[in-house]
Amino acid sequence: MTRIDSPGVPSGSISLTLVLIAVAYLFGSTLPAGCSANNCPSPCTCTWSKVDCSSKSQASLPDTLPRYMTDLMLNNNTLKNIPPGTFDIFDHLEHLELNDNPWHCDCNIAYMRSWMIKNENREQFKRVKCSSPEPLRGRVIMYLQPEELSAYCELFNCKYLNMSQGSLYFTVIFHGSLIMTVNISTLYLKIFNVIIGLARLKLTVP
Ligand SMILES: *[C@@H]1O[C@H](CO)[C@@H](O)[C@H](O)[C@H]1NC(C)=O
């Protein structure tokens, strides 16, 4: 019986290589979390860390965007706003396409504007423009002044005013009832004193 061992390549290193390939394969298929076909948000298409949601008539962002995406295409949809904080969890997001959406430029667009300004590659946002309100139509969002945005925040201001008015009423009623409680207690004390006085009087009178 003849055994032929290939010199210099111990069988151990071959199985180690196989194990490494298996690990790499498993790792590779789970690493681009959310970028493999099974958790690509509908109706977008995903290629590795790139998520393409462009031209899908979307009025809002998909609920679950992959955490590790580097590119997000949202151009040519019907987006009016990006909710504040939306992009904060995507640490690797660099390339973002927001062109050709009917962006509504009031104070709610301030988050998106500041995100674009802070981005290293802000050149990519030179074509992201307001669609409404009419006086800001066609303006590049990045170049708007904060005052221009706050001029279109009536709704927000109303809400805020209502809230502060509500808390004012509450404070007035609360204080009013406190004062009444104190007054009533003082009254009771006075009555109590009178009763005690009368009782004393009765006791001392033989
Ligand atoms: C924009 O999206 C619509 C569908 O929502 C599509 O029909 C149209 O061709 C797209 N336009 C461009 C310029 O990609």
The ligand as an SDF file (V2000), in Angstrom:
LIG
                    3D

 14 14  0  0  0  0  0  0  0  0999 V2000
  -40.0210   59.7930  -12.9310 C   0  0  0  0  0  0  0  0  0  0  0  0
  -40.8370   58.7850  -12.3680 O   0  0  0  0  0  0  0  0  0  0  0  0
  -41.9390   58.4060  -13.1710 C   0  0  0  0  0  0  0  0  0  0  0  0
  -42.6920   57.3510  -12.4160 C   0  0  0  0  0  0  0  0  0  0  0  0
  -42.9490   57.7430  -11.1170 O   0  0  0  0  0  0  0  0  0  0  0  0
  -41.4600   57.8980  -14.5300 C   0  0  0  0  0  0  0  0  0  0  0  0
  -42.5540   57.5710  -15.3390 O   0  0  0  0  0  0  0  0  0  0  0  0
  -40.5940   58.9370  -15.1840 C   0  0  0  0  0  0  0  0  0  0  0  0
  -40.0570   58.4190  -16.3700 O   0  0  0  0  0  0  0  0  0  0  0  0
  -39.4730   59.3670  -14.2600 C   0  0  0  0  0  0  0  0  0  0  0  0
  -38.7230   60.4520  -14.8660 N   0  0  0  0  0  0  0  0  0  0  0  0
  -37.4060   60.4200  -14.9710 C   0  0  0  0  0  0  0  0  0  0  0  0
  -36.7890   61.6390  -15.5700 C   0  0  0  0  0  0  0  0  0  0  0  0
  -36.7290   59.4700  -14.5930 O   0  0  0  0  0  0  0  0  0  0  0  0
  1  2  1  0
  1 10  1  0
  2  3  1  0
  3  4  1  0
  3  6  1  0
  4  5  1  0
  6  7  1  0
  6  8  1  0
  8  9  1  0
  8 10  1  0
 10 11  1  0
 11 12  1  0
 12 13  1  0
 12 14  2  0
M  END
$$$$
